Amino acid sequence: MPYYYYKPPKIYDMQPREGPTKGGTHVRIFAAEFKKNKHILCVFDGIKTRAKLINPSEIECVSPKWPESKEIPVWVIYEEDGDKSRSTSLPFLYYETPEVHSLEPPCGPTYGYTQIMVKGKNFINMGLNKAACIFNGRKAMNVTIIDEHTLYCSSPPLTRSESLMPYLDMRHTVEVTLNGAETTDNKIKFHYYPDPEIN
């Protein structure tokens, strides 16, 4: 009878390490090597999700929904070997999805860099350069989180072509991300206006 030795995966990094309680965060997990011929599962404190092999040292899985804000352990197993193949674990922080309620001021000049006070809820500092205001779904601007309901960010400057658009089209949606991946479910409009000209 053949006797097989196996080596559990040893994971060393996970990005991002936080996500909203609604789930759906695409989490990348890195290890020295994952076995190609195995079905890999990510385990969020007992809840198993199927992993996608990106390359021999990287997999991707989607976080499940979680009932509360809490830090939990995440580990990896090979489905065929069960818990015998359990890897080391890393912490994953679940948080309540942030909401954006208002912007002050609600408008600014096309050259940008208007400091905006964003009011909402569930604003949590996840670490250096993770949180951002996202303008029009693509322009990320750094934020300063004051408390759970308040943060500050600056408006990005418009490109030349954007600044030549009709005034009513110079409106950018604003949403917030805390982990650099998921954003708020709701969005608020920030209005740009052209610089006044003095003749």
PyMOL commands that set and color helices and strands:
alter all, ss='L'
color gray80, all
select helices_A, chain A and resi 82-85+160-163+167-169
alter helices_A, ss='H'
color red, helices_A
select strands_A, chain A and resi 11-15+18-20+26-31+40-44+47-50+52-55+58-62+70-78+90-95+99-104+107-109+115-121+132-135+139-147+150-154+171-177+188-193
alter strands_A, ss='S'
color yellow, strands_A
deselect
rebuild
show_as cartoon
